[in-house]
Amino acid sequence: MTTNQDWIQRDLSVLWHPCTQMKDHERLPLIPIRRGQGVWLEDFEGQRYLDAISSWWVNIFGHANPRINARVT
């Protein structure tokens, strides 16, 4: 799978999103994320997005924080 659309189709066919209203799930614009770095997310086609709704850990440390990665790998 190489494109966003490939990943969206797979997501819709095999994953259950328990915190998502299922009636809205297929209508919302899904964005499959390939990686994160700092405050940025990147999809499978190279488009970058500012992560403005990240979780607590990401708010504090960013995605793929090098110090945290070094400790857990």
C-alpha positions as CSV (number, residue, x, y, z in Angstrom):
1,M,0.0,0.0,0.0
2,T,1.5,3.3,-1.0
3,T,-1.3,5.9,-1.3
4,N,-3.5,7.6,1.2
5,Q,-6.6,6.1,-0.6
6,D,-5.1,2.5,-0.2
7,W,-4.8,3.1,3.6
8,I,-8.2,4.7,3.9
9,Q,-9.9,1.7,2.1
10,R,-8.0,-0.8,4.4
11,D,-9.0,1.2,7.5
12,L,-12.6,1.3,6.6
13,S,-12.7,-2.5,5.8
14,V,-10.8,-3.9,8.9
15,L,-10.6,-1.4,11.8
16,W,-13.1,-0.5,14.5
17,H,-12.7,2.9,16.0
18,P,-14.3,2.6,19.4
19,C,-14.2,6.4,20.2
20,T,-15.7,7.4,16.8
21,Q,-19.4,7.7,15.9
22,M,-19.7,5.0,13.3
23,K,-22.5,6.9,11.5
24,D,-20.0,9.7,10.9
25,H,-16.8,7.7,10.3
26,E,-17.2,7.0,6.6
27,R,-18.2,10.6,5.9
28,L,-15.3,12.3,7.6
29,P,-12.2,13.0,5.7
30,L,-9.8,10.3,6.9
31,I,-6.1,11.2,6.8
32,P,-3.8,8.1,7.1
33,I,-0.5,9.2,8.9
34,R,2.8,7.6,8.0
35,R,5.0,9.3,10.6
36,G,5.3,12.1,13.0
37,Q,8.2,14.3,13.9
38,G,8.0,17.1,16.5
39,V,4.7,18.8,16.0
40,W,4.3,17.6,12.4
41,L,2.5,14.6,10.9
42,E,3.1,13.3,7.4
43,D,0.8,11.2,5.2
44,F,1.7,8.5,2.8
45,E,1.9,11.0,-0.1
46,G,4.3,13.4,1.7
47,Q,1.8,16.0,2.7
48,R,2.6,17.5,6.2
49,Y,0.1,18.5,8.8
50,L,0.5,20.5,12.0
51,D,-0.7,18.3,14.8
52,A,-3.0,20.7,16.6
53,I,-5.0,18.0,18.5
54,S,-2.2,15.7,19.8
55,S,-2.2,13.8,23.0
56,W,-0.6,14.8,26.3
57,W,2.7,13.2,25.7
58,V,3.0,14.7,22.2
59,N,2.0,18.1,23.5
60,I,4.9,17.9,26.0
61,F,7.6,16.1,24.0
62,G,6.6,16.0,20.3
63,H,6.4,13.0,18.0
64,A,9.5,10.8,17.8
65,N,11.4,12.7,20.5
66,P,15.0,11.5,20.2
67,R,15.6,11.2,24.0
68,I,12.5,9.1,24.5
69,N,13.2,7.0,21.5
70,A,16.7,6.3,22.8
71,R,15.4,5.1,26.1
72,V,12.7,2.8,24.7
73,T,14.6,1.2,21.9
